[in-house]
Amino acid sequence: MNVLATISWIALGIGLLSSLIIIVDVIRHPQMMAIMNVVWPINGWFLGPFAVWSYYKWGRLKAKDVDREDNRGMGAQVFMSTSHCSSGCTLGDAVGVPIVFFTSLTVAGSTLLAHYTVEFIAAYLFGILFQLFAIYPMNQEAGILGNLKDAIKADTLSLIAFEIGMFGWMAIVHFVLFQTPPKPDQATYWFMMQIAMILGFLTSYPANWWLVKKGIKEAM
């Protein structure tokens, strides 16, 4: 096993352990917004210990059985909104990867373009679904269709911003870092995906800040 493969396994192990730590705690202390019980563990996979730290610092304030003043600032609220957006995208991308891999799908003869296409569609669908789960309980009188329109309005820009960061890193991995890019049955591929998710989070954060500031998206 080469050095990069070893690093990849360690990074993936840390991510999974971080997710497990959060899962154990959200089972004991469920979030007031149910979808966040899924969001935080997904964050653990790619943000690792930072996700655990942010969960205990900010996420726990939103647990049903925690009676503490919510003193989060704008930066923390946008962080949580970005986490929510990024988790939906991450799940969609994780679903899209094996679809392309096991079907040997290509777009214009390119496997990378196939990944872009399938993963964007899956990430968009999951991202909007996550947003719908967040806003519907607070506005049930608007119905599914009304809330779906609001979800699309609130999350489309941030979803696109996330995928720009993620796809940009995928292009660097594919064309610059490796002569033969890693495949989804290798740990290195998923380590590269962890990095892609972190970069997607960073490119999505300014979009979420703007959306929250303009009142297009509710702060979480």
DATAJO-V924558 format. One record per helix or strand of 3 or more residues. SS is the DSSP state (H for helix, E for strand). FROM is the first residue (numbers start at 1). LEN is the number of residues. Records with the same first field share a line. If there is no record, write none. Layout:
# DATAJO-V924558
SS: FROM-LEN  FROM-LEN
This chain:
# DATAJO-V924558
H: 3-26  36-12  49-9  59-4  74-30  111-26  140-38  187-27
